[in-house]
Amino acid sequence: MIDVTLHPMPHSDPKYGQYSRSASAIARDDQSTLGELLQRAAHYQHLDQILSSVLGPDLAPHCRVACQRGSELVLLTTNSSWASRIRLSSDDILCSIRSSGHREITSITVRVTPLSARPLLEPQSKVLSPAAKIALQEFADQCNDPQLSAIAQRFSSSKGRT
């Protein structure tokens, strides 16, 4: 019989010491590269949420926060007509951003560039392969859950698109 005893890694070992912290501790540590990146991403996400709430559902899909350069907030938009509409709202955007605690931002610049990272407004339908339809049909036939079986049946009998 083999006796196996597991011993915890000593935290003082310099080789393994950096791995002993939790992910949340690393994220809060602004001295680490990962922590700094996560904090910057959270900062931009917060600014983007404020921007979306000010612009509303008509303008928000066409604009996003690009970066902050000192006291200047740079916004990206898809074309010049959206940029003009967003520039007209820049005072409201700036007021909302400053009132949410970002007092360091004193100006807004709007730049025109295609926004490739934004999801499409309407989801595209996808074509199911014949093999996928057969697999879904087999699953629907063997499934004991009637609701799940009905969903699989519906997808397997679709006319090529989901």
N, C-alpha and C positions, 0 to 999 in steps of 0.2 A: 504494500500500500504506500502510495506517495502522499506526503503531507505538503500541501501548498498553502503558504501563508502570504497574504498580500499586505504589503507595507505601503503607507502613503508616501508620496514623493516628498522629500524635505523641501520646504519653501526657501531655505537658505542656499540651495544649490543654484549657482548662477546660470547653469545650463538650462534648467527647467523653471527658474523663478518667474520668468515673464509669462509663463502659461498658467500660473496658479491663480490669476485674477479672473473674475467673472467677466462675461461680455459686457454687462451693464457697467461694471467698474471701468473697463477700458473705454467705453463710449463716453463716460463722464470725465475722463482724464483728458484735458485739453493739451497736455504735454505730449501725448502719443499721436502719431500721424493718423491712425484710425479714429481716435477720439475727436481730433480736430476736424477731420472730414465729415464725421457723423454730425457734429455740432453745426458745421457750415451747411450741410444738407438740410438739417432741421430748421435752421435760420431761413434759408431760401424757400423751403416748403411753407413756413409760416407766412412769409411775405407774399408768396403765390396765393395762399388762401385769402389773405386780406385783399389782394388785387382782384381775385375772382368775385369776392363778395361785393366789392365796389362796382365792378364793371357789369355784373349781372350776367344772365344766361346768353344774351345776344353777343356781347363783346368778349366775354371771358375765354371762350374756346379759341379765340384768335390772338391771344396775348399771354405771355408768361414772363416771369422774372428771369433775366439772364445772369446778372451779377450785381454786386455792389462795389463801387470803386470809391472808397472813402465815404464822402457824404452824398454821392450820386448813386441813384438806383437806375440800372439800365434794364429796360423792358424790350422784348422782341415781339414783333407782330408779323403777320403773313403778307400784308401788302400796304401800299401807301394810303388807301382809303381807310383801312382800319387804324393805321397809325394816326391819321388826322382825328378820327373820332376819339381815340385814346388820349391824344394830346389835349383835346377839349376837356377830358375828365381828369387831367393830371393834378389839378388843385384838390379835387375830392380824394384822389388816390393818396396824394401826399398827406393830406389832413388825417385820413384813416390810418395810414402807416405810422405817422408820428404819434397819434393818440393811442395806438396800441403798444407804445413803449419804445419804438425805434426813432428816438429823437435825433440820432446822429444823421439821419437821412434828410437832406435839405433840398434836393433837386431830383428831377426825373428826366431821363432821356429815353426816347422811343426810337428804336432802330427797326428797319424792315429786313426780314429774312424769312425764308420758309421754315415753318415749325414742323420738323420731321418727328420729334419725340412725342407730340400730342397724339392721343388715339383718335381714330376716325370718328366722326360724329355718328355715322350709321355703321353698325357692324356688317361686315361682308359675309355673305353666305358661303358655305364651304361644300364641296362636292364629296360625297361618300363613295369610296371605292366599292366594287362588287364584293370583295372579300370582307370589308367592314360590314356591309349590309347582311351578309350571310352569318357573320359572327354575332351581330346584334339579334338576328332572328333566332339563332340557336340559344342565345342567352335568354331571350324572351320566353322561349318554349320551356326552358329548364328552371326559370326563376320561380321561387315560391311566393315572392311578394307581388301581389296583383298590381299595385301602382307602378312599381319598377318594371314589371313585365310589360305593362301598357306603354310606358315611355319608350322602352327598347323596341317594342313592336311598331310604334309610330315612327321612330327614326329609321328602322330597317325597311319600312314600306314607303319612305319618302321618295319623291320623284327626282332623286339625284342631288338635291340640295337640302341643307339643314338650316 
